[in-house]
Amino acid sequence: MAEYVLASFLHFSRGLHLSYRDRLRRRFDHQTYDPIIIRDKTVCVVGAGGIGQEVGKLCAAAGMRVVGTRREVAAGAALPTGFVRLETAAALHELLGESDFVAVCCPWTQETHRLIGREAFSAMKPATVLVNISRGEIVDEEALLQALSQGRLRGVALDVYDGEFERAPDARLWDHESVVITPHVSAVTDVSEHQGVKLFCENLARYLAGRPLENVIDWQRGY
């Protein structure tokens, strides 16, 4: 999933999405590519949990400056590998204002429903690249479409979209040349890294031994 995020950043930073347009027209428009280098650019990881920390680690290895948010930030706690700043969601808009790239990695809860809405898009720098590998409902798609129509976003990669288990993506997003939508495949790979069976066996042993289980859902928190 971290590689999906970085690949999406590179895809839009080099203007590869424009090649699809040019292929259909069979005519190059060189001046519209305007490639940028991701090195030294800032990425905001929205939700620096397990997945978000892997995103931050890989982006830092590519030379990016990594900031992020998470639900709780303990005072004086060491920053995750690769991060230079970690704040609570209260500082999200401030972090968006200094970021060139944004990766949405947080869980979908009541608190994060449409977290990336009109105010968030207004807080973003011009020509931001947005990638969502979490849940579609975290991004307000009408606000996203407005930001795209205003030319505020360089590119958007959505591995998820609002209502993905019920319908096809919004045609306005699917048809937009600055949007790439994939069918929830950011975790799919040729190498199995799924730890579900291992976790089940470990928790079964813990249960039989009367010990606390790992990765227990906090129903009040939502994940």
C-alpha positions as CSV (number, residue, x, y, z in Angstrom):
1,M,0.0,0.0,0.0
2,A,2.9,2.3,0.7
3,E,4.3,1.6,-2.7
4,Y,0.9,2.4,-4.3
5,V,1.0,5.8,-2.6
6,L,4.5,6.5,-3.8
7,A,3.8,5.3,-7.3
8,S,0.8,7.6,-7.5
9,F,2.9,10.5,-6.3
10,L,5.5,9.8,-9.0
11,H,2.7,9.2,-11.6
12,F,1.3,12.7,-11.2
13,S,4.6,14.5,-10.5
14,R,6.0,13.3,-13.8
15,G,2.7,14.0,-15.7
16,L,2.3,10.4,-16.8
17,H,-1.5,10.8,-16.6
18,L,-1.4,13.3,-19.4
19,S,0.1,10.7,-21.7
20,Y,-3.3,8.9,-21.8
21,R,-4.9,12.1,-23.1
22,D,-2.2,12.5,-25.7
23,R,-2.5,8.9,-26.8
24,L,-6.2,9.3,-27.5
25,R,-5.6,12.5,-29.4
26,R,-2.4,11.1,-31.0
27,R,-0.8,14.5,-30.4
28,F,1.6,15.6,-27.7
29,D,1.2,18.8,-25.7
30,H,4.6,19.1,-24.2
31,Q,4.0,22.3,-22.3
32,T,1.2,20.8,-20.1
33,Y,3.4,18.2,-18.5
34,D,5.4,20.5,-16.1
35,P,7.1,17.6,-14.2
36,I,8.3,18.2,-10.7
37,I,10.7,16.3,-8.4
38,I,9.3,14.7,-5.3
39,R,12.6,15.0,-3.4
40,D,12.4,17.6,-0.6
41,K,8.7,18.0,-1.2
42,T,6.4,17.7,1.9
43,V,3.8,14.9,2.2
44,C,1.0,14.9,4.8
45,V,0.0,11.4,6.0
46,V,-3.5,11.6,7.3
47,G,-3.7,8.8,9.8
48,A,-0.2,7.8,10.8
49,G,-1.1,4.3,12.1
50,G,0.4,1.1,10.9
51,I,-0.2,1.7,7.2
52,G,0.4,5.5,7.4
53,Q,3.8,4.9,9.1
54,E,4.8,2.6,6.3
55,V,3.8,5.3,3.8
56,G,5.9,7.8,5.7
57,K,8.9,5.5,5.9
58,L,8.9,4.9,2.1
59,C,8.3,8.6,1.3
60,A,11.1,9.6,3.6
61,A,13.4,7.1,1.9
62,A,12.5,8.8,-1.4
63,G,13.8,12.1,0.0
64,M,10.4,13.6,1.0
65,R,9.7,15.6,4.1
66,V,7.0,13.7,6.0
67,V,4.4,15.2,8.4
68,G,1.2,13.6,9.6
69,T,-1.8,13.3,11.9
70,R,-3.1,10.6,14.1
71,R,-5.9,10.4,16.7
72,E,-3.7,10.7,19.7
73,V,-0.1,12.0,20.0
74,A,1.6,11.4,23.3
75,A,3.7,14.3,24.5
76,G,7.4,13.6,24.2
77,A,6.9,10.4,22.3
78,A,9.4,9.5,19.6
79,L,8.3,10.2,16.1
80,P,7.7,7.3,13.7
81,T,10.5,6.5,11.4
82,G,10.8,9.1,8.6
83,F,8.4,11.7,10.2
84,V,9.6,15.2,11.1
85,R,6.2,16.2,12.6
86,L,3.2,14.4,14.0
87,E,0.1,16.2,15.2
88,T,-3.5,15.5,16.2
89,A,-6.3,16.1,13.7
90,A,-6.8,19.6,15.0
91,A,-3.7,20.6,13.1
92,L,-4.7,18.9,9.8
93,H,-5.4,22.1,7.9
94,E,-2.2,23.6,9.0
95,L,-0.3,20.6,7.8
96,L,-2.2,20.5,4.5
97,G,-1.1,24.1,4.0
98,E,2.5,23.2,3.9
99,S,2.2,19.9,2.0
100,D,2.6,19.2,-1.7
101,F,1.3,15.6,-1.4
102,V,-1.4,14.1,0.8
103,A,-2.0,10.4,1.6
104,V,-5.3,9.5,3.3
105,C,-4.6,6.4,5.4
106,C,-6.9,6.9,8.4
107,P,-9.8,4.6,9.3
108,W,-13.3,5.6,8.4
109,T,-15.2,6.6,11.6
110,Q,-17.7,9.2,12.6
111,E,-14.8,11.6,13.2
112,T,-13.2,11.1,9.8
113,H,-16.4,11.0,7.7
114,R,-15.8,13.5,4.9
115,L,-12.8,14.7,6.8
116,I,-11.3,15.8,3.5
117,G,-14.0,18.3,2.5
118,R,-14.2,21.9,1.3
119,E,-12.2,23.4,4.1
120,A,-9.5,20.8,3.7
121,F,-9.2,21.4,0.0
122,S,-9.2,25.2,0.6
123,A,-6.3,24.6,3.0
124,M,-4.2,22.7,0.5
125,K,-1.4,24.2,-1.5
126,P,-2.1,24.7,-5.3
127,A,-1.3,21.7,-7.4
128,T,-1.5,19.2,-4.5
129,V,-1.5,15.5,-5.3
130,L,-4.1,13.6,-3.2
131,V,-4.1,9.8,-2.8
132,N,-6.7,7.8,-0.8
133,I,-6.0,4.2,0.1
134,S,-8.4,4.1,3.1
135,R,-12.2,4.5,2.5
136,G,-14.0,6.6,0.0
137,E,-16.3,8.2,2.5
138,I,-13.4,10.1,4.1
139,V,-13.3,12.3,1.1
140,D,-16.2,14.6,0.2
141,E,-16.5,13.8,-3.5
142,E,-18.5,16.9,-4.4
143,A,-15.8,19.1,-2.7
144,L,-13.2,17.0,-4.6
145,L,-14.9,17.7,-7.9
146,Q,-15.1,21.4,-7.1
147,A,-11.4,21.5,-6.3
148,L,-10.6,19.7,-9.6
149,S,-12.8,22.1,-11.6
150,Q,-10.9,25.0,-10.0
151,G,-7.6,23.5,-11.0
152,R,-6.4,23.3,-7.4
153,L,-5.2,19.7,-7.6
154,R,-2.4,18.3,-9.8
155,G,-3.7,14.8,-9.5
156,V,-5.9,12.4,-7.5
157,A,-5.4,8.7,-7.1
158,L,-8.4,6.8,-5.5
159,D,-8.1,3.2,-4.7
160,V,-11.4,3.6,-3.0
161,Y,-14.5,5.8,-3.6
162,D,-17.7,6.7,-1.9
163,G,-20.2,3.7,-2.2
164,E,-17.6,1.4,-3.9
165,F,-19.4,-1.7,-2.7
166,E,-22.7,-0.6,-4.2
167,R,-22.0,1.2,-7.5
168,A,-19.5,2.3,-10.0
169,P,-17.4,5.5,-9.4
170,D,-19.0,8.9,-10.1
171,A,-18.6,9.3,-13.9
172,R,-17.3,12.9,-13.4
173,L,-14.4,11.5,-11.5
174,W,-13.8,8.5,-13.7
175,D,-13.7,10.7,-16.8
176,H,-11.4,13.4,-15.4
177,E,-7.9,13.3,-16.9
178,S,-6.3,14.2,-13.5
179,V,-8.0,11.3,-11.6
180,V,-6.9,7.7,-11.5
181,I,-9.3,5.2,-9.9
182,T,-8.4,1.6,-9.1
183,P,-10.7,-1.1,-7.6
184,H,-9.3,-1.4,-4.1
185,V,-6.1,-3.2,-5.1
186,S,-3.4,-1.2,-3.3
187,A,-2.9,-4.1,-0.9
188,V,-2.7,-6.7,-3.6
189,T,0.7,-8.0,-4.5
190,D,2.6,-11.0,-5.8
191,V,4.1,-11.6,-2.4
192,S,1.7,-12.6,0.4
193,E,2.2,-10.3,3.4
194,H,-1.2,-10.9,4.9
195,Q,-0.8,-11.6,8.6
196,G,-4.4,-12.6,9.3
197,V,-3.7,-16.3,9.8
198,K,-0.7,-15.6,12.0
199,L,-2.7,-13.2,14.1
200,F,-5.6,-15.7,14.4
201,C,-3.2,-18.4,15.6
202,E,-1.5,-16.1,18.0
203,N,-4.8,-14.9,19.5
204,L,-6.1,-18.4,19.7
205,A,-3.1,-19.3,21.8
206,R,-3.6,-16.2,23.9
207,Y,-7.3,-17.0,24.4
208,L,-6.6,-20.5,25.5
209,A,-3.9,-19.3,27.9
210,G,-6.2,-16.6,29.3
211,R,-4.0,-13.8,28.1
212,P,-5.1,-10.5,26.5
213,L,-5.7,-10.6,22.7
214,E,-3.9,-8.5,20.2
215,N,-5.5,-6.0,17.7
216,V,-8.8,-5.9,19.6
217,I,-11.4,-3.5,18.1
218,D,-12.3,-0.5,20.2
219,W,-16.0,-0.2,19.3
220,Q,-16.3,3.3,20.8
221,R,-13.3,4.5,18.8
222,G,-14.5,2.7,15.7
223,Y,-11.5,0.6,14.8
